[in-house]
Structures are given as structure tokens and as C-alpha cells.
Amino acid sequence: MKSEQVKGAMEKVAGKAQGFLGDLTGDEQLQAQGLARETAGQLQQTYGDALDTVSDFAKQKPLATVAVVAGLGLLVGLLLRRR
């Protein structure tokens, strides 16, 4: 696991614990904060997964990666030119 995935997993666990504590105490604000924290952790973990996928693709197919980046650069250049 990479650092983003680890941070995301830890944030998810902390959010679940915070939500559980909110459930025990009946504190709706604490429950909502726990759910938000858990969701943010899931997003961070998913971001880490996406980074790994892109990194693996770039290592396995470097020429395709260069072509994709060049195409994106051309597209962004055309879109900015229209302004």
C-alpha cells in the first residue's frame, strides 16, 4: 500500500470510530462528522488506488503514456486558445 492508501484507510477507521461514538452518545453532529471523515478517507484511498493504476500503466506502456499526455496537452491548448 502506498501512503495515500494508508492515510485513507486510517481516516476511514477514525471516521467509523467517531461515528460509532456519536451513535453511542446520541450526538448527531458527531455522527455527521464521523460519516464525513469516513467518506473523505474512502476518497483518499480511491485516489491512492488510481495513482497506483496510472503508475503501473506508465511503467508497462511508456510510449502509450507519452501519446496520451501529448494528446491531453493538445486538447488543453486548443481549449485555452478559444478563450
Backbone as a ProteinNet text record, in pm:
[ID]
protein_1_A
[PRIMARY]
MKSEQVKGAMEKVAGKAQGFLGDLTGDEQLQAQGLARETAGQLQQTYGDALDTVSDFAKQKPLATVAVVAGLGLLVGLLLRRR
[TERTIARY]
83.4	0	87.6	46.6	117.8	64.7	131	97.9	-44.6	-92.2	-228.8	-331.1	-303.8	-396	-396	-279.3	-268.8	-337.8	-310.4	-375.7	-527.2	-573.8	-717.1	-778.7	-711.9	-762.8	-768.1	-666	-664.3	-775.4	-797.7	-902.6	-1041	-1056.4	-1183.2	-1210.3	-1109.4	-1124.2	-1156	-1086.3	-1111.4	-1253.3	-1299.6	-1436.2	-1540.4	-1515.1	-1608	-1614.4	-1497.8	-1493.9	-1566.7	-1546.4	-1612.2	-1763.9	-1805.9	-1949.1	-2009	-1934.6	-1981.9	-1996.6	-1899.5	-1906.9	-2028	-2054.8	-2173.5	-2301.7	-2302.5	-2419.2	-2440.1	-2331.3	-2341.1	-2392.7	-2344.3	-2381.3	-2507.7	-2553	-2670.4	-2640.9	-2514.8	-2472	-2476.6	-2576	-2593.6	-2479.9	-2427.7	-2317	-2192.4	-2165.7	-2051.1	-2070.1	-2193	-2223.1	-2194.9	-2241.5	-2221.9	-2073.3	-2000.6	-1856.7	-1785.7	-1827.5	-1768.8	-1795.3	-1917.5	-1952.1	-1872.2	-1859.2	-1781.1	-1634.9	-1581.6	-1441.3	-1420.7	-1514.7	-1506.9	-1512.6	-1600.6	-1613.1	-1485.6	-1429	-1304	-1191.8	-1189.3	-1089.5	-1105.6	-1230.7	-1256.8	-1210.8	-1237.7	-1193.8	-1042.2	-975.5	-829.1	-772.5	-835.1	-790.5	-812.3	-924.9	-953.5	-854.9	-821	-721.2	-586.1	-549	-424.9	-428.4	-542.7	-558.5	-542.3	-602.6	-592.8	-448.3	-377	-235.3	-154.5	-182.2	-111.8	-141	-266	-305.3	-235.8	-235.4	-170.1	-19.6	38.9	182.4	217.4	137.8	162.2	149	46.7	27.1	147.1	194.6	307.3	433.7	452.1	570.6	561.6	441	424.5	420.2	364.4	347.5	391.7	521.9	569.9	534.5	537.4	505.6	358.6	272.4	130.3	105.8	179.7	166	206.8	316.4	360.7	255.4	197.5	94.8	-29.4	-70.6	-187.8	-161.4	-45.6	-11.4	-2.8	56.3	64.8	-75.1	-162.3	-299.2	-374.4	-356.6	-420.9	-365.4	-236.1	-175.2	-228.9	-245.1	-301	-445.1	-522.6	-662.3	-673.6	-594.5	-596.4	-552.5	-451.2	-405.9	-514.9	-587.6	-697.4	-810.4	-840.8	-948.3	-910.5	-786.6	-743	-730.2	-702	-687.1	-819.7	-929.1	-1062.2	-1109.1	-1047.8	-1091.4	-1073.1
-118.6	0	124.5	221.2	348.4	440.9	553.1	643.6	697.1	730.6	782.7	676.7	553.5	445.5	422.1	427.3	407	520.7	644.3	758.8	750.2	710.1	697	590	476.9	368.5	410.6	482.6	528	629.8	716.9	818	751.9	647.4	572.8	510.6	448.2	384.8	489.8	602.7	709.8	763.2	775.2	821.7	724.5	596.2	495.3	501.1	517.1	525.8	650.6	760.5	885.5	872.8	811.5	789.8	697	594	499.7	569.6	654.1	730.7	824.3	882.5	966.8	888.5	764.3	677.3	646.4	616.2	581.6	698.5	817.3	933.7	1003	964.7	1028.6	1166.3	1195.9	1325.6	1321.7	1388.3	1384.5	1455.8	1561.1	1633.5	1545.5	1471.8	1381.2	1267.6	1220.5	1117.3	1169.5	1291.9	1351.2	1374.4	1420.1	1441.4	1309	1205.1	1073.3	1022.1	1041.3	997.4	1076.1	1207.1	1289.5	1246.8	1219	1177	1040.8	951.4	818.6	829.6	915.8	936.3	998.2	1095.4	1156.5	1053.1	964.5	857.8	763.8	732.4	645.7	712.7	842	915.1	917.9	938.6	942.2	805.2	700.6	565.2	535	577.2	557.1	635.3	757.6	838.4	764.6	704.3	627.1	508.6	442.1	330.4	377.4	493.1	547.8	583.6	641.5	674.3	548.6	441.2	315.1	261.3	269.5	219.7	297.9	429.7	514	487.8	473.3	446.4	313.4	211.2	80	86.7	158.8	172.8	243.4	350	425.9	340.3	254	167.3	58.8	6.4	-102.9	-53.5	66.2	117.6	263.8	287.1	425.6	504.7	441.6	514	553.1	465.2	498.1	611.7	612.8	720.1	854.4	856.5	980	1026.4	934	970.1	1027.9	968.1	1016.9	1156.3	1176.6	1306.9	1412.2	1377.6	1471.8	1507.5	1409.4	1434.9	1525	1499.6	1585.4	1727.3	1740.4	1872.8	1948.2	1879.1	1940	1983.7	1899.1	1931	2052.3	2055.4	2169.3	2295.8	2285.3	2400.8	2454.8	2366.5	2409.5	2474.1	2417.5	2474.7	2611.8	2629	2758	2863.7	2819.1	2909.6	2973.2	2903.6	2953.5	3066.1	3086.4	3189.9	3323
0	0	0	-75	-80.4	28.5	44.6	155.3	146.2	26.6	13.3	54	18.5	54.2	204.9	265.6	410.5	484.9	442.1	505.4	491.9	374.9	352.4	440.3	451.2	534.9	681.4	726	865.5	890.8	794.5	808.1	809.7	728.6	728.6	864.8	921.7	1053.2	1159.9	1154	1251	1235.4	1112.1	1087.6	1139.7	1119.9	1172.2	1324	1386.2	1532.6	1580.9	1512.7	1550.5	1531.7	1423.1	1400.4	1505	1542.1	1643.5	1778.6	1809.7	1934.3	1932.4	1817.7	1802.8	1820.3	1769.5	1788.7	1936.7	2005.7	2147.7	2232.1	2201.1	2280.7	2229.3	2110.8	2052.6	1995.8	1973.4	1920.9	1768.3	1711.1	1565.9	1492.7	1551.7	1488.6	1481.6	1587.7	1589.9	1489	1475.5	1376.2	1235.3	1207.5	1074.6	1046.4	1147.5	1130	1103.6	1173.3	1151.7	1011.7	963.9	828.6	724.8	745.8	653	652.1	769.4	779.9	714.5	733.9	672.3	520	469.6	325.3	267.8	339.3	294.1	290.4	386.9	388.2	270.5	236.7	122	-7.1	-19.7	-138.7	-149.4	-38.3	-38.4	-74.5	-25.4	-56.4	-205	-259.1	-400.8	-487.2	-443.4	-512.7	-516.2	-404.9	-399.6	-494.6	-502.8	-596	-741	-771.9	-907.4	-941.7	-845.4	-868.3	-896.9	-824.9	-848.4	-988.5	-1028.6	-1160.3	-1270.5	-1258.2	-1358.7	-1360.2	-1243.6	-1234.7	-1300.2	-1272.6	-1333.8	-1485.5	-1533.5	-1677.9	-1740.8	-1676.6	-1729.9	-1735	-1636.5	-1634.6	-1741.2	-1763.7	-1859.3	-2003.3	-2025.1	-2160.7	-2168.5	-2166.7	-2164.9	-2291.4	-2408.1	-2531.2	-2536.4	-2491.5	-2487	-2389.3	-2279.6	-2180.8	-2241.4	-2314.6	-2379.7	-2479.6	-2555	-2653.2	-2584.4	-2474.3	-2401.5	-2345.4	-2285.8	-2228.5	-2338.4	-2451.7	-2563.5	-2614.2	-2624.4	-2667.9	-2570.9	-2442.2	-2341.9	-2348.3	-2367.2	-2379.6	-2500.3	-2611.2	-2731.6	-2707.1	-2643.8	-2614.4	-2522.4	-2417.9	-2325.4	-2398.5	-2482.6	-2560.6	-2651.4	-2717.1	-2804.1	-2723.6	-2610	-2528.1	-2472.9	-2432.5	-2380.3	-2490.1	-2608.5	-2722.8	-2759.5	-2737.1	-2773.2	-2684.2	-2572.8	-2478.5	-2533.4
[MASK]
+++++++++++++++++++++++++++++++++++++++++++++++++++++++++++++++++++++++++++++++++++

